[in-house]
Structures are given as structure tokens and as C-alpha cells.
């Protein structure tokens, strides 16, 4: 008996120093909903909720394809960035070089040596997808198109686009697309390629970082110059005010206000679209959309990208809703308290620091939302503890989407005095000793 008590006394200091951390291992992630087969006639597509960044649908979204004029979203992004930073002014005059005036493709609005303001150039770029305006702006911002393309690729990395996306022109034109043989000799390697995911990411960043771009992209038609006989017509047939014919009328889509069309022989018909309904904004991308018509004419081939975009947007607006799945200052059942050392109280209650909102399938069950709470103090939380001090994390998972919210102390815990701590240690010692002795009999 004496030997056992001696051994117990030697180990008591170690026993009293141990604090148990509560850790819950997260379950394996599982898909919360099965995306339907939308039967899209495209090479790739993606649909994203703008507020959360959640992917609601994807198909071959990481395949690099020619984007055509959707690449101009990067030209727009850099231009808007320079406007917002004060490097450029809307009224600054931009010169049209021989190269810009002769680049070919969409546009053809600018004459060599003509000057227009930055704002008018952006109207031409965003409404009429003007290649000449894109090159003129690129040259104005960087000196020449090649230097501007280096800015485009640098910005792509900065905002998180994948290595599969690569720019070689300010317009999205490939070498084969450029009409003037004298302008084909681009020293940059490769050709312009984008994935649907990167196009959506770029479109989303453009909207969030520079929302004024929508004031340009939503314009159905506008004269570039007052003296022009005809206005520039927006290539986006889904704009509600874009009705040039009974054929185009069918594509008008409620809430549509952007973003960028694109088409070349290599790319086919592409479109990065965005629409806002009841406070929910979606961003969609379709690449190389194909008509289902037998022997379609040009108008029917062009319409394919809008038909496929409607399928995507309808799926998003009709089947998903944003819900708050975790509320701020809510107690956590799985981790109600965290141990505190040397405090007036031995534990502190835990609550969530903020709300967590997620885009859910309409009618989603609470059991489909997994919540995992972890004590991150590792048993080392020592008084004094301040209300709002981080003590853990909660991971919330729905399908492939995971969000994290901090868990914080719900109240202050003051440091206990030396006298209280001494008697607490003594009491703990004899309590543990008594429990051990009981175990021997």
C-alpha cells in the first residue's frame, strides 16, 4: 500500500498538469445534391452564385478552350482598375494607331489616328466588342499590345486564375483570326486560352471589384459618335431592352445586365452572362455552344449560346436559395465549453463569432449540412480570457462547399488569485487520490 501511494504522489504533478482538448474529426465530404443532366450543347459550362462563389453546376469547366472576345473581360478589368486608382481619367483621349485600326474582327469603328475618350473607347469595347478599341486602350495603358498582354497574364495570376488560362492579345483573337498578315507576327508564345471556371472567376471579380462595368455592359445600343448614322448594337441578345427583331425578342432574360460574348471560328459561340433576380446574382459561362437545328443558319448558330445560358440561369434561379445555416452568438452543442486554466471559472461557454450563409438546394434537409467543431486551444487557454477571444472553429460543409466560422468565448473569465488556486489544487489532489484508492478495492 505504501509503495503504491509513493508512486501515486510522484505522478500527481503530471496528472494535475493535463488538460483534455475536445476535438471532433470531420466526416468525409459528400455531395449534397445531384446536379441534373441539363443536356447542354456546349463544350464546357459553369454556373456560380456571385455572393458566395459557390459552383452550382459545371461541365468540363477546367478544359482550356479559345475564349474569343470573352478575353476582353481582362482588358476591361485592367482598364477599370486604372480608372479607380486614378491612373486614367474617363476624359483622357486615346489615339488609334495603324495597328489598332487594322486589327480586324469585330468593331471596325475607328479610323487610323482617330482619338476618342477612354469612356467612349470602353463603350465600343463593352457594347460592340470592338477589337480596335481594345488594342487602342492596350497601347495607351502599356505602350504596345505585347506589354499589355504581359499585364493581363500577371493580373490573371494575381486574381487566382489557373495556369491553363493564357492571354496573347488584348482582344481574344488568335493568330489565325487576325486579318492583316502584317500583324500576325506576335512574339508571345502560345495562343489565348481560358477555362470556363476561369472565365467565370474573371467575370465575378470584374463585377465585384469594379461594379461600374455593368453600367456599360447593360446598354442595348448606343451611338459611338453623335454624327454616326447607326448605333452600336450589343451582341448580348439576352438584355431586356435588346429587341431588334421577333427572332431576338425571344432571348430577353429578366435581370440580365452583362457580361461578355465571344465568337471566332476556333472558339465557336461563347458567352459569360450575369443576371440579378430578387437580390441573387448568378454568373454563367458557356463555351462553344452548338445549335440543335438541322443545317442552322448563322443567326441560329449565334443564338445557341443564349439558349444554353438560359438553361443554366433557369436552373440556378429555380432550384437554389441562400440561407443562413449558422447564426452569430449561437451556442455550439458539440463544444459547449472550453477548459480554462488558472481562472475563477474552470470553463468558458463557447458561441459562434458570426453568421454563415450558404446556397442550398430548395428543400435541403438540415442533415445534409455537416457542422464540425474543434477546440483550437490545445488545453492551453489560460485566464484572463476576454469575451470574443477565439477558442475554436466550426467547419460547415454542404456538398463540395466548405465554410469556416470562428468559435469565441461568450464571456470574460478573470484570473483566480493564488490562494484560490492553491486550495483548488489541494482539493483536486485529494479528489483524484480518493478516486484512485476506490479503484484498488
Secondary structure, DSSP 8 states (H G I E B T S, - for coil): -HHHHHHHHHHHHHHHH-----B--------SS--------SSEEEEEETTT--EEEEESTT--B--GGGGHHHHHHHHHHHHHHTSS-TT-EEE--HHHHT--SS-----TT-EEEHHHHHHHHHHH--HHHHHHHHHHHHSSHHHHHHHHHHHHHHTT--TT-B-S-SS---GGG---GGG----SSS--BB-HHHHHHHHHHHHHH-GGGHHHHT-SEE-SSTT-SS-EE-S-TTSTT--SSHHHHTT--TTEEEEEEEEETTTEEEEEEEEEETTEEEEEEEEEE---STT--HHHHHHHHHHHHHHHHHHHHHHEEEEEEE-TT-B-GGG-EEE-BSBSSSEEEEEESS-EEEEEETT--GGGSEEEEEE-STT--BS-B-TT-EEEEEEEEETTEEEEEEEEESS-B-B--HHHHHHHHHHHHHHHHHHHHHHH-
